[in-house]
Each structure stands twice: as C-alpha cells, then as structure tokens.
C-alpha cells in the first residue's frame, strides 16, 4: 500500500521531455513517455520535478526532397512559453568553468502541477562552444553528447540545490542522466553507496546493447576530472552510462516484461524489474473520444481504470472514429494536396525511422499487396516519422518509401507526411483504421504508439515484441505477425491482412466495431501512464 502520509518528492532526469506541441524537446518515444508520466503525476498529485535540457534549436525540422531524401534544419523553439529564472550555478567540464542557468515550465494536470526545469548554458561568461551545449537535442559529435550529459547530471543536481528543492528520490530516465547520481555520490562526505542507492531509480529503455551511450574512461576523465574510479564501473576502459546508472541505483526497471528479461541478460543484472510503459489517455484521446469518456465515465480523467469497467457503445465509438478520420484526411489534403477516402481502409505507420523498426516491410511485395487490394477492397497507407540526421540507414528507408509511392501512383495510395510532431501524431493515432508496427524482435523495448491508437479504439497489427506481448489478444485488441525474418514476416503480415483484417473491415462492420470497443476496454487503462506512474510510486518511489 502507498503511504497516506507525506509522499516522497521525486526528481526525474530525462534528456528529452515532450508535453507541448509548441516545444520541440524530444526525438521520439523516450521524451513522449517522460512527458506523459509527468502529466499523470500532476493528475494524481504525485510530487515530482522534471529536469532536462533547453534545446534552443529543438531536434530538427524535417523536409523531404523530390528524390525522397530527408533534409534537416534547425527549429526555433518557443522559449516564450518558459519562465527564465535568475538562478545560476557553476560546474566544471575539464578545466573550464561553465555557468548553467534554468528555465521553468509548470506542466498542469487535472489535480496539480509539476515543474519542469530546462538547463541552459547560453551565457556570456561561457566560451562560445560551451554556450551551444544546450542548443540542439542529440546534436554535435560524440564529445558534445558527453558534455551535454555532464550539464544535465551535474548541472541538474546543482540547480535543484540552488532552488532549495530537496528530492527524496532521483529517477534517471535512460543513461543520459547518470552523472546526476555520480554527483550525488561525490557530494556525500561518507561516500555511502548503500544509502544513496535507496534514493535512486534507473529506467533503461533499449534492449540493444550498442544503443547505450558509451564513452572511454579517458574521455570522461578529461571532461569530468573527479569522476570516481569505483570497482565495476569501467569495462575495458569504457564507461557505459546505463551501467553507471545501475551501479548507483537501488531500483532498476525495464519498460516491458520482455525488455526487463532481456536487460537482465545483457547487463547481467538480476535486479531489473518490469514496469511497462503507458501513455496519457487524456492527451492522446481525440476530442470526440474524450467527450465519449466524459459521457460514460465522468471521473475517468483522474481514474483511468473506470474505462476498463465496461465496453462503450460500438456505434458511438464508430461515430467518434469517423470524425477523427475526417480530421486526419483533411490534414493530409492540406499538407500534401492528396485526397484520401473516408470509406477506404487506412493503415498508419508512424514512428522514428530506425532500421530495426522495418517501416517499409509492408511494401516489400507490392505485387501481392495490389492483388489483396483488388480482392478485398481499397487500401490507403499513411507514413510519418523522422530518421536521425546521422542515421543514413533510416534515411534510406524513407527514400525507398517515397520511391515506391511514385512508382505505384494511381495503383495504391501511399502518403508520406513530413515533419512528424505531437500535433500530427494525435491525428494519426485517432484517425487510422489500423495501426501497423513491425519491429524485428527482440529490439523493441516497449513501443507506445500502438497504445495511443488503442485508447481511440484503433486495433494494432504487430510483431510480438515490446508491449504487444502483453497487450495482444487475437481479434480483441488486434492481430500478430509471426516473426521469423523479413521475408516470412512480410508473408505473414499480408496473410493476416488479407484473410482476417480486411474481410472483417469491409464485410463485417459489426464485428469490426466490437473489436474497437474491446480494444479500449482491455488496453486503455492497462497501458496508461496513470497506471505506470502508480506502479513507479508503489514499487520504487515509496520504498
């Protein structure tokens, strides 16, 4: 049971936090998860503080050239939404003294608010290169990332001290914030690691070992001279930021049951538990779905569990879905000048273009896809998402999709919406008829896009990876792709599409609407950030 007495104050460190369409402070699911958890904390009056970097130039603005090549440009963040504080602290990077300041934003929920602090180094006292350390999310080179993480960790702890905030717990969201725990250790005169561990929580997000930030011991010592050389921190003169965070944390978790299992093997760390990710229902539900929830579950905004009590009327869900689909198709028309039909089956694939996500898998046998369309009914495919500016393989996938779009123009509708952001994501998760997710197992730690679709009654077709291993119920929440390899996965996906999904959508609308209704009842609360933040509080924050 969670204590009814004073709750522990939690400082939540994350390199990216997404919570407002006007602020580009995220690259993908990591930041969106962080924003959703903090918003749910505000809903539930769980005392938390967010800590991140300012990112004056955002992540990047994406445009797609005629050849399908992705072009990136800096964004201008809307800093007028933030309050610039007078508070300043100093840290050292190497021998250089760095002035770090902060901006503040209050993320307001249904019952309370959570302050989020954005660290900034753009001060005249700093060298020109150091003034740009809080300029672009995941920008610059390898050492730029290291210096950003020092600012986030050491700077974040010192800002909290300057603000006289006294967190009881420190939650590090992915390895980028691990230096915060190192700073806390260094400040402890007794260097009591056991006591520190009781206060620290670490969430790891990737089952791909190579995806963790790794710096050489020399690089860290050059930029963080007093870094403690404790036994077990370095591995062949390399420092893995996830392992550092684990070393100083008493509680560690993965973001789905499968991910926790894999992480225990990768890091040889039996302490890793599972707290499956969740999404903020109020933020990601369409206007129409929120109104429907209000009608049938009046107190759902602070008690999402009510949504799982009974099925909503199927005709009401369908009416809400059609309105959301109209809004999506109107946006497609305004952005691309492409007219899509309200009646045609619409598949959405929208996410970060990382190779393991295999976003072009649906298009690998266009001949068969066209035959399925001819037999079962028209198919519309909408793509959206960014590839990191340095991810050439991800950019190549986008180029392939654009090429196929042109090649099969007039035969099947393929649309690519550039510059994927929160606004566009909200339209896509509500307006799709089917959410398609095709990661190559076991590389998807959790994934949350399908969760957002589920609260809008949109079923998912996916490989059994990440959260879908927990959320999948055949014909009730969606369908599975039996994963073996690229070729067989494409065959399996098209088999399900032809023999199960399209036949129901076009020939058994009553059954389709039943699936939409059960998708909401079974998955809306179970994969909500309200459930997730309560799990963190019960299992880790109040221990």
C-alpha positions as CSV (number, residue, x, y, z in Angstrom):
1,X,0.0,0.0,0.0
2,X,1.2,3.5,-0.8
3,X,1.6,5.6,2.3
4,X,-1.1,8.1,3.1
5,X,1.4,10.3,4.8
6,X,3.9,12.7,3.2
7,X,4.8,11.4,-0.3
8,X,8.4,11.4,-1.4
9,X,9.5,14.2,-3.8
10,X,11.0,12.7,-7.0
11,X,13.4,14.5,-9.3
12,X,13.0,13.0,-12.8
13,X,16.0,13.4,-15.1
14,X,15.4,12.9,-18.8
15,X,17.4,14.2,-21.9
16,X,14.1,14.7,-23.6
17,X,10.6,15.6,-22.3
18,X,7.6,16.0,-24.7
19,X,4.5,17.7,-23.3
20,X,3.5,20.7,-25.6
21,X,3.1,20.8,-29.4
22,X,4.9,24.2,-29.4
23,X,8.1,23.0,-27.8
24,X,10.4,20.7,-29.7
25,X,12.1,19.0,-26.8
26,X,12.0,15.3,-27.9
27,X,13.2,13.0,-30.6
28,X,10.7,10.1,-30.1
29,X,9.2,7.7,-27.6
30,X,11.6,8.4,-24.7
31,X,10.6,12.0,-24.5
32,X,6.9,11.4,-25.1
33,X,6.9,8.7,-22.3
34,X,8.6,11.2,-19.9
35,X,6.0,13.9,-20.6
36,X,3.1,11.5,-20.2
37,X,4.4,10.2,-16.9
38,X,4.9,13.7,-15.5
39,X,1.4,14.8,-16.7
40,X,-0.1,11.7,-14.9
41,X,1.9,12.6,-11.8
42,X,0.2,16.0,-11.9
43,X,-3.1,14.4,-12.4
44,X,-2.5,12.2,-9.3
45,X,-0.8,14.8,-7.2
46,X,2.4,12.8,-7.0
47,X,5.2,15.3,-6.1
48,X,7.7,15.3,-9.0
49,X,10.2,17.7,-10.6
50,X,11.3,17.3,-14.2
51,X,14.9,18.0,-15.3
52,X,16.0,18.3,-18.9
53,X,18.0,20.5,-21.3
54,X,16.7,23.6,-23.1
55,X,17.4,22.7,-26.8
56,X,17.1,26.1,-28.3
57,X,17.2,24.7,-31.8
58,X,14.9,21.7,-30.9
59,X,15.6,18.4,-32.5
60,X,15.3,19.2,-36.2
61,X,12.7,20.2,-38.8
62,X,12.3,17.6,-41.5
63,X,11.5,18.1,-45.1
64,X,11.5,15.5,-47.9
65,X,13.1,16.4,-51.2
66,X,11.8,15.3,-54.6
67,X,14.3,12.4,-54.6
68,X,12.9,11.2,-51.2
69,X,16.0,12.4,-49.4
70,X,15.4,13.7,-45.9
71,X,16.6,17.3,-45.2
72,X,17.1,18.6,-41.7
73,X,17.1,22.2,-40.5
74,X,17.2,23.8,-37.0
75,X,14.0,24.6,-35.3
76,X,13.3,27.7,-33.4
77,X,11.9,26.7,-30.0
78,X,9.1,28.8,-28.5
79,X,11.0,29.9,-25.4
80,X,8.3,32.5,-24.6
81,X,6.3,29.6,-23.1
82,X,9.0,29.2,-20.4
83,X,9.9,31.3,-17.5
84,X,13.6,32.3,-17.4
85,X,14.9,32.0,-13.8
86,X,17.7,34.2,-12.3
87,X,19.2,31.1,-10.7
88,X,22.7,30.2,-11.9
89,X,25.2,27.6,-10.8
90,X,28.7,26.7,-12.0
91,X,30.1,23.3,-12.9
92,X,33.4,22.2,-14.5
93,X,33.9,20.5,-17.8
94,X,37.5,19.7,-17.9
95,X,39.3,22.8,-16.6
96,X,36.6,25.1,-17.9
97,X,34.1,26.7,-15.5
98,X,30.6,26.5,-17.1
99,X,27.7,28.7,-15.9
100,X,24.4,26.8,-16.0
101,X,21.0,28.5,-15.7
102,X,17.5,27.3,-15.9
103,X,14.1,28.0,-17.4
104,X,10.8,26.7,-15.9
105,X,7.5,25.4,-17.1
106,X,4.6,24.2,-15.0
107,X,3.0,21.1,-16.5
108,X,-0.6,21.2,-15.3
109,X,-2.7,18.1,-14.8
110,X,-6.2,17.5,-13.6
111,X,-5.4,17.9,-9.9
112,X,-2.0,19.5,-9.6
113,X,1.1,20.7,-11.5
114,X,4.7,19.5,-11.9
115,X,7.6,22.0,-12.5
116,X,10.0,21.1,-15.3
117,X,13.4,22.8,-15.4
118,X,15.3,23.3,-18.7
119,X,19.0,23.7,-18.3
120,X,20.8,26.4,-20.3
121,X,24.5,27.3,-20.9
122,X,24.0,30.3,-23.3
123,X,25.7,32.9,-21.1
124,X,28.4,35.5,-21.9
125,X,30.6,34.0,-19.1
126,X,30.9,30.8,-21.1
127,X,33.1,30.1,-24.1
128,X,31.3,30.1,-27.5
129,X,31.4,26.3,-27.8
130,X,30.0,25.9,-24.3
131,X,27.2,28.4,-24.9
132,X,25.9,25.9,-27.5
133,X,25.8,22.9,-25.3
134,X,22.0,23.3,-24.7
135,X,21.3,24.2,-28.3
136,X,20.2,21.0,-30.1
137,X,18.9,17.7,-28.9
138,X,21.3,14.9,-29.8
139,X,23.3,17.4,-31.9
140,X,27.0,17.7,-32.4
141,X,29.6,14.9,-32.1
142,X,30.4,12.2,-29.5
143,X,32.0,14.6,-27.1
144,X,29.2,17.1,-27.5
145,X,26.9,14.4,-26.2
146,X,29.2,13.7,-23.2
147,X,29.3,17.4,-22.3
148,X,25.5,17.6,-22.6
149,X,25.2,14.7,-20.2
150,X,27.5,16.4,-17.7
151,X,25.4,19.5,-17.9
152,X,22.2,17.5,-17.3
153,X,23.6,15.5,-14.5
154,X,25.9,17.7,-12.5
155,X,24.1,20.9,-13.6
156,X,20.7,19.5,-12.7
157,X,21.7,18.5,-9.2
158,X,23.3,21.9,-8.5
159,X,20.2,23.7,-9.9
160,X,18.0,21.7,-7.6
161,X,20.2,22.7,-4.7
162,X,20.2,26.4,-5.7
163,X,16.4,26.3,-5.8
164,X,16.4,24.7,-2.4
165,X,14.5,21.7,-3.7
166,X,15.1,18.6,-1.6
167,X,14.1,15.5,-3.5
168,X,13.8,12.3,-1.6
169,X,14.3,10.2,-4.7
170,X,16.1,10.6,-8.0
171,X,14.7,8.9,-11.1
172,X,17.0,8.7,-14.1
173,X,15.2,8.1,-17.4
174,X,17.8,6.3,-19.6
175,X,21.6,6.6,-19.2
176,X,21.9,10.2,-20.3
177,X,21.2,11.4,-16.8
178,X,23.6,9.0,-15.0
179,X,26.1,11.8,-14.0
180,X,23.4,13.1,-11.6
181,X,23.9,10.1,-9.4
182,X,27.7,10.4,-9.7
183,X,27.4,14.0,-8.5
184,X,25.2,12.9,-5.5
185,X,27.8,10.3,-4.6
186,X,30.7,12.8,-4.8
187,X,28.8,15.3,-2.6
188,X,28.4,12.7,0.2
189,X,31.3,13.1,2.6
190,X,30.9,9.5,3.8
191,X,30.6,8.1,0.2
192,X,27.8,5.8,1.5
193,X,26.8,3.9,-1.6
194,X,24.2,1.8,0.2
195,X,22.3,4.9,1.5
196,X,22.5,6.6,-2.0
197,X,21.0,3.5,-3.7
198,X,17.9,3.7,-1.5
199,X,17.2,7.1,-3.1
200,X,17.9,6.3,-6.8
201,X,15.9,4.7,-9.5
202,X,17.0,3.9,-13.1
203,X,14.9,3.1,-16.1
204,X,16.7,1.5,-19.1
205,X,15.0,1.8,-22.5
206,X,16.9,-0.2,-25.1
207,X,17.4,-3.9,-25.4
208,X,20.1,-3.2,-27.9
209,X,23.4,-3.1,-26.1
210,X,25.1,-0.9,-28.6
211,X,22.4,1.7,-28.3
212,X,23.6,2.7,-24.8
213,X,25.9,5.7,-24.6
214,X,29.5,4.5,-24.1
215,X,32.5,6.8,-23.5
216,X,36.1,5.9,-23.0
217,X,37.5,6.3,-19.5
218,X,39.9,8.9,-20.9
219,X,37.1,11.0,-22.4
220,X,35.2,11.0,-19.1
221,X,38.3,11.8,-17.0
222,X,39.2,14.7,-19.4
223,X,35.8,16.3,-19.0
224,X,34.8,15.1,-15.5
225,X,38.2,15.0,-13.7
226,X,36.8,13.9,-10.3
227,X,34.9,11.0,-11.7
228,X,35.2,8.2,-9.1
229,X,37.0,5.1,-10.3
230,X,34.9,2.7,-8.4
231,X,35.3,-1.0,-8.9
232,X,32.9,-2.4,-11.5
233,X,32.2,1.0,-13.3
234,X,34.7,0.6,-16.2
235,X,34.6,-2.2,-18.7
236,X,37.9,-2.5,-20.7
237,X,38.4,1.3,-20.2
238,X,34.9,2.0,-21.4
239,X,32.1,3.6,-19.4
240,X,28.6,2.5,-20.3
241,X,26.2,5.2,-19.0
242,X,23.4,2.7,-18.3
243,X,25.8,0.6,-16.2
244,X,26.9,3.7,-14.3
245,X,23.2,4.5,-13.5
246,X,22.6,0.9,-12.4
247,X,25.7,0.9,-10.2
248,X,24.3,3.9,-8.1
249,X,20.6,2.8,-8.2
250,X,18.7,0.6,-5.8
251,X,15.8,0.2,-8.1
252,X,16.1,-0.6,-11.8
253,X,13.5,-1.4,-14.4
254,X,12.9,-2.2,-18.0
255,X,9.9,-0.8,-19.8
256,X,8.0,-4.1,-20.6
257,X,8.2,-7.6,-19.3
258,X,10.2,-8.9,-22.2
259,X,12.5,-5.9,-22.1
260,X,13.3,-6.5,-18.4
261,X,14.0,-10.2,-19.2
262,X,16.4,-9.3,-22.0
263,X,18.1,-6.5,-20.0
264,X,18.8,-8.9,-17.1
265,X,20.7,-11.0,-19.6
266,X,22.5,-8.1,-21.4
267,X,23.7,-6.3,-18.2
268,X,24.0,-9.5,-16.1
269,X,21.8,-7.6,-13.6
270,X,19.2,-9.7,-11.8
271,X,17.7,-6.7,-10.0
272,X,16.0,-5.3,-13.2
273,X,12.2,-5.4,-12.8
274,X,9.5,-4.6,-15.3
275,X,7.3,-1.5,-15.3
276,X,5.6,-1.5,-18.7
277,X,5.3,1.9,-20.3
278,X,2.0,3.8,-20.6
279,X,0.5,6.8,-22.4
280,X,-1.6,9.7,-21.1
281,X,-5.2,8.9,-22.0
282,X,-6.4,12.5,-21.8
283,X,-3.6,13.8,-24.0
284,X,-3.8,11.2,-26.7
285,X,-7.5,10.6,-27.0
286,X,-9.2,12.6,-29.7
287,X,-11.6,15.4,-28.8
288,X,-14.5,13.1,-29.7
289,X,-13.2,10.2,-27.6
290,X,-12.7,12.4,-24.6
291,X,-16.3,13.6,-24.8
292,X,-17.4,10.0,-25.0
293,X,-15.4,9.1,-22.0
294,X,-16.9,12.1,-20.2
295,X,-20.3,10.8,-21.0
296,X,-19.9,7.2,-19.8
297,X,-17.1,7.5,-17.2
298,X,-17.5,11.0,-15.7
299,X,-14.4,10.7,-13.3
300,X,-12.1,9.0,-15.8
301,X,-9.7,11.9,-16.1
302,X,-8.2,11.1,-12.6
303,X,-9.3,7.5,-12.6
304,X,-8.5,5.9,-16.0
305,X,-9.3,2.5,-14.5
306,X,-13.0,3.3,-15.0
307,X,-12.6,2.9,-18.7
308,X,-11.9,-0.8,-18.3
309,X,-15.2,-1.5,-16.4
310,X,-17.4,-1.9,-19.5
311,X,-17.5,-1.7,-23.3
312,X,-18.5,1.6,-24.7
313,X,-21.4,1.5,-27.3
314,X,-20.0,0.4,-30.6
315,X,-21.9,2.9,-32.7
316,X,-20.7,5.8,-30.5
317,X,-17.1,4.7,-30.9
318,X,-17.6,4.4,-34.7
319,X,-19.0,7.9,-34.9
320,X,-16.1,9.3,-32.9
321,X,-13.7,7.4,-35.1
322,X,-15.2,8.8,-38.3
323,X,-14.8,12.4,-37.0
324,X,-11.2,11.7,-36.1
325,X,-10.6,10.1,-39.5
326,X,-12.1,13.1,-41.3
327,X,-9.7,15.4,-39.4
328,X,-6.7,13.2,-40.4
329,X,-7.7,13.1,-44.0
330,X,-8.3,16.9,-44.0
331,X,-4.7,17.3,-42.7
332,X,-3.4,15.1,-45.4
333,X,-5.2,17.2,-48.0
334,X,-3.8,20.4,-46.6
335,X,-0.3,19.2,-46.2
336,X,0.2,17.1,-49.4
337,X,-2.8,18.0,-51.6
338,X,-3.7,14.4,-51.6
339,X,-7.4,13.3,-51.4
340,X,-8.0,10.2,-49.3
341,X,-11.4,8.5,-49.0
342,X,-13.2,8.3,-45.7
343,X,-14.5,4.9,-46.6
344,X,-11.2,3.3,-47.6
345,X,-9.2,1.1,-45.2
346,X,-6.4,3.3,-43.8
347,X,-3.2,1.9,-42.4
348,X,-0.8,4.2,-40.5
349,X,2.9,3.5,-39.9
350,X,4.3,6.5,-37.9
351,X,7.4,6.3,-35.7
352,X,11.1,7.0,-35.7
353,X,12.8,5.5,-38.8
354,X,15.3,3.2,-37.2
355,X,16.2,0.2,-39.3
356,X,15.1,-2.4,-36.7
357,X,11.5,-1.0,-36.9
358,X,11.4,-2.1,-40.6
359,X,8.9,0.6,-41.5
360,X,8.9,-0.4,-45.2
361,X,8.1,-4.1,-44.5
362,X,4.5,-3.7,-45.7
363,X,5.8,-2.6,-49.2
364,X,8.3,-5.4,-49.8
365,X,5.9,-7.4,-52.0
366,X,3.9,-4.8,-53.9
367,X,2.6,-7.3,-56.4
368,X,0.8,-9.3,-53.7
369,X,-0.3,-6.1,-51.9
370,X,-2.0,-4.9,-55.1
371,X,-3.7,-8.3,-55.5
372,X,-5.0,-8.1,-52.0
373,X,-6.4,-4.7,-52.6
374,X,-8.1,-5.8,-55.8
375,X,-9.7,-8.8,-54.0
376,X,-10.6,-7.2,-50.6
377,X,-11.0,-3.5,-51.1
378,X,-9.0,-0.3,-51.4
379,X,-6.1,0.3,-49.1
380,X,-4.6,3.7,-48.1
381,X,-1.2,3.8,-46.4
382,X,0.0,6.8,-44.4
383,X,3.6,7.2,-43.3
384,X,5.2,9.7,-41.0
385,X,8.4,9.9,-38.9
386,X,11.9,11.1,-38.8
387,X,15.3,9.4,-39.1
388,X,18.1,10.9,-37.1
389,X,20.2,13.2,-39.3
390,X,23.2,10.8,-38.8
391,X,21.2,7.6,-39.4
392,X,21.8,7.0,-43.1
393,X,20.1,3.6,-43.0
394,X,16.9,5.1,-41.6
395,X,17.0,7.9,-44.2
396,X,17.4,5.2,-46.9
397,X,14.1,3.6,-45.8
398,X,12.3,6.9,-46.2
399,X,13.8,7.2,-49.7
400,X,12.6,3.7,-50.6
401,X,9.1,4.5,-49.4
402,X,9.0,7.7,-51.5
403,X,10.3,5.8,-54.5
404,X,7.5,3.2,-54.2
405,X,4.9,5.9,-53.7
406,X,5.9,7.4,-57.0
407,X,6.2,4.1,-58.8
408,X,2.8,2.9,-57.8
409,X,1.0,6.2,-58.0
410,X,-2.6,5.6,-59.2
411,X,-2.5,1.9,-58.2
412,X,-2.4,2.2,-54.5
413,X,-2.5,5.2,-52.2
414,X,0.8,5.8,-50.3
415,X,1.3,9.1,-48.4
416,X,4.3,10.4,-46.5
417,X,3.7,13.3,-44.1
418,X,6.9,15.2,-43.3
419,X,8.0,16.7,-40.0
420,X,6.2,14.3,-37.7
421,X,5.3,16.1,-34.4
422,X,2.9,15.8,-31.5
423,X,0.0,17.5,-33.3
424,X,0.3,15.2,-36.3
425,X,0.7,12.1,-34.1
426,X,-2.6,12.9,-32.3
427,X,-4.4,12.9,-35.6
428,X,-2.7,9.7,-36.8
429,X,-3.4,7.6,-33.7
430,X,-7.1,8.6,-33.7
431,X,-7.8,8.6,-37.5
432,X,-6.1,5.3,-38.5
433,X,-8.3,2.2,-39.1
434,X,-5.3,0.0,-38.3
435,X,-2.0,0.8,-36.5
436,X,0.9,-1.2,-38.0
437,X,4.1,-1.9,-36.1
438,X,6.8,-4.2,-37.5
439,X,9.9,-4.2,-35.2
440,X,12.3,-7.1,-35.5
441,X,12.1,-8.9,-32.1
442,X,13.5,-8.5,-29.6
443,X,14.6,-5.0,-30.4
444,X,11.5,-3.0,-29.4
445,X,11.9,-2.3,-25.6
446,X,8.2,-1.3,-25.3
447,X,6.8,1.0,-28.0
448,X,4.0,3.2,-27.2
449,X,2.4,4.4,-30.5
450,X,0.0,1.4,-30.5
451,X,-1.1,2.3,-27.0
452,X,-2.1,5.7,-28.2
453,X,-4.1,4.2,-31.0
454,X,-5.8,1.7,-28.6
455,X,-7.4,4.5,-26.5
456,X,-9.0,5.7,-29.6
457,X,-10.4,2.3,-30.4
458,X,-7.8,1.6,-33.2
459,X,-6.6,-2.0,-33.2
460,X,-2.9,-2.9,-33.9
461,X,-1.2,-5.4,-36.2
462,X,2.3,-6.0,-34.9
463,X,5.1,-8.5,-34.4
464,X,5.1,-9.9,-30.9
465,X,7.6,-7.5,-29.3
466,X,7.7,-5.0,-26.5
467,X,4.3,-4.1,-25.0
468,X,2.4,-6.1,-27.6
469,X,3.4,-9.3,-26.0
470,X,1.3,-8.1,-23.0
471,X,-1.5,-6.2,-24.9
472,X,-2.2,-8.6,-27.8
473,X,-5.4,-10.6,-27.7
474,X,-6.3,-12.1,-31.1
475,X,-9.4,-10.5,-32.6
476,X,-10.0,-8.4,-29.4
477,X,-7.2,-5.9,-29.4
478,X,-5.6,-6.6,-32.8
479,X,-3.5,-9.2,-34.6
480,X,0.0,-10.6,-34.5
481,X,2.7,-11.1,-37.1
482,X,4.6,-14.3,-36.5
483,X,8.2,-13.2,-36.7
484,X,11.0,-15.2,-38.2
485,X,12.7,-13.0,-40.7
486,X,12.0,-10.2,-43.2
487,X,10.6,-12.4,-45.9
488,X,8.4,-14.6,-43.8
489,X,7.2,-11.6,-41.7
490,X,6.0,-9.8,-44.9
491,X,4.2,-13.0,-46.0
492,X,2.7,-13.5,-42.5
493,X,1.6,-9.8,-42.3
494,X,-0.1,-9.9,-45.8
495,X,-1.8,-13.2,-44.9
496,X,-3.4,-11.7,-41.8
497,X,-4.3,-8.5,-43.7
498,X,-6.0,-10.5,-46.5
499,X,-7.6,-13.3,-44.6
500,X,-8.6,-11.7,-41.3
501,X,-8.4,-7.9,-41.1
502,X,-9.8,-6.7,-44.5
503,X,-12.5,-9.2,-44.6
504,X,-13.8,-8.0,-41.3
505,X,-13.5,-4.3,-42.0
506,X,-15.2,-4.5,-45.4
507,X,-17.7,-7.3,-44.9
508,X,-18.5,-7.5,-41.1
509,X,-18.7,-3.9,-39.8
510,X,-20.5,-5.0,-36.6
511,X,-17.5,-7.3,-35.7
512,X,-15.0,-4.5,-36.5
513,X,-16.7,-2.1,-34.1
514,X,-16.8,-4.8,-31.5
515,X,-13.0,-5.1,-31.8
516,X,-12.7,-1.3,-31.5
517,X,-14.7,-1.4,-28.3
518,X,-12.8,-4.3,-26.7
519,X,-9.5,-2.7,-27.7
520,X,-10.5,0.3,-25.5
521,X,-11.8,-1.7,-22.6
522,X,-8.8,-4.1,-22.4
523,X,-5.9,-1.8,-23.2
524,X,-6.8,1.8,-22.4
525,X,-6.1,1.7,-18.6
526,X,-3.7,-1.2,-18.6
527,X,-1.3,0.8,-20.8
528,X,-1.9,4.2,-19.4
529,X,0.7,6.5,-17.9
530,X,-1.6,6.7,-14.9
531,X,-1.1,3.0,-14.2
532,X,2.6,3.3,-14.9
533,X,3.2,6.2,-12.6
534,X,1.2,4.5,-9.8
535,X,3.4,1.4,-10.4
536,X,6.6,3.5,-10.0
537,X,5.2,5.1,-6.8
538,X,4.2,1.8,-5.3
539,X,7.2,-0.2,-6.3
540,X,10.0,2.3,-6.3
541,X,9.2,5.9,-5.1
542,X,7.7,5.0,-1.7
543,X,10.0,2.1,-0.8
